[in-house]
Amino acid sequence: MNAETLTLRLFEALVDGDRRSARELVRNQLDSGTSAEKVYVELLWPTYEMIDRLFRSDQLSVLSHNMATRLLRVVVDQTGASLTSAGTEGRGRRVLAMCGPTEESELGAQMAVDLLESHDFAVSFAGGGVANDEILGRIHETRPEVLLWFSSVPGDLPAIREMIDNLHEIGACPDIQIAVGGGVFGRADGLAEEIGADIWADHPLELVDTLIYDAEHRAPVDQRTVGRTKRYRSAA
């Protein structure tokens, strides 16, 4: 069965609230030898994007969206338990991960965090709805190397922008790198650079690859280019 058919079958199970079928479909993929990372990238993330796209275009009811999002989290947890170390490219870099307060932003962030951890990033994930002063306090206390914000909806952006502005204004942890990810940045070209992020990606595996590349080729703070596209072009 090809990836597109599998995605459609999982989507249908999710919007119907068919918990047994959704779990069984994912379990069958893992039992057949498909790696957990491949399930994330080729099945769970495309299904997540389909749910998000149809809901934003008013083609999915609130009821169906809520059932699908919550059930997708169940199968993400199920798949995450099967993730194994995919390498040490992250070199143990410490990441503090945040996201917007919406269910979909937190779910997308969870997938990104799971993949980062499997590539040897040391990730602390606080989710959404955390006040900026608490985030700043955590940054001062633990001195993470990367602050990651994940967002799927435009409503998350004011808090992200405020946090980045606060970090720049008070000079907190000048070496910290600000990374952003999620669909909202893929839908608005130049947005991540505009709000002051160092790197960005709209797909979780792309985010992993970007942070791995940065771990291996990181320039001094005052010499960094901004954004994923410029980094990969400079490496070409």
HELIX and SHEET records of a PDB file:
HELIX    1   1 ALA A    3  VAL A   15  1                                  13    
HELIX    2   2 ARG A   19  ASP A   31  1                                  13    
HELIX    3   3 ALA A   36  VAL A   39  1                                   4    
HELIX    4   4 TYR A   40  LEU A   44  3                                   5    
HELIX    5   5 TRP A   45  ARG A   56  1                                  12    
HELIX    6   6 VAL A   62  GLY A   80  1                                  19    
HELIX    7   7 GLU A  103  SER A  118  1                                  16    
HELIX    8   8 ASN A  132  THR A  142  1                                  11    
HELIX    9   9 PRO A  154  ASP A  156  5                                   3    
HELIX   10  10 LEU A  157  ILE A  170  1                                  14    
HELIX   11  11 GLY A  183  ARG A  187  1                                   5    
HELIX   12  12 LEU A  191  GLU A  194  1                                   4    
HELIX   13  13 PRO A  204  HIS A  217  1                                  14    
HELIX   14  14 VAL A  221  GLN A  223  5                                   3    
HELIX   15  15 ARG A  228  ALA A  235  1                                   8    
SHEET    1   A 5 ALA A 122  GLY A 127  0                                        
SHEET    2   A 5 ARG A  94  CYS A  99  1                                        
SHEET    3   A 5 VAL A 146  PHE A 150  1                                        
SHEET    4   A 5 GLN A 177  GLY A 181  1                                        
SHEET    5   A 5 ILE A 199  ALA A 201  1                                        
END                                                                             
